[in-house]
Amino acid sequence: MKSVFVVLMTATIVAAGAQAGLAASHRVDPVCTISPNPAAVGATYVVSASGIPTGTAINLWVTDPSGATTGSPLGSTPDGTFGMNESSASAGLWTYAFSGPVKQHTDVYASCSVAAS
């Protein structure tokens, strides 16, 4: 009876470890995309992010062609995605970065850029 218990416990531990490894191997790295890209100045384009952490505050940082950066809180996401309509006020490279707090610092989860002309 004792050996059956040991075999069952070993099988349970191995199965749990396999499931944890499978879940970890299917983790999705955050991705940011902009469509269409390039875009005309003043035209609307869609900035999308996926794979963003859930249940934590997310911020959007926009850097314009002059290098000035502004931030906006987006809140949290239940499914790890954000999508928003944006437009560029001037020609040049505009960069969008999604970030959030991690312990004592802020991590940028995903960023992407659009060329406006």
Sequence and secondary structure as in RCSB ss.txt:
>XXXX:A:sequence
MKSVFVVLMTATIVAAGAQAGLAASHRVDPVCTISPNPAAVGATYVVSASGIPTGTAINLWVTDPSGATTGSPLG
STPDGTFGMNESSASAGLWTYAFSGPVKQHTDVYASCSVAAS
>XXXX:A:secstr
 HHHHHHHHHHHHHHHHHHHHHHHHT    EEEEESSSB TT EEEEEEES  SSS EEEEEE TTS EEEEEEE
  SSSEEEEEEE SSSEEEEEEEEEEETTEEEEEEEEEEEE 
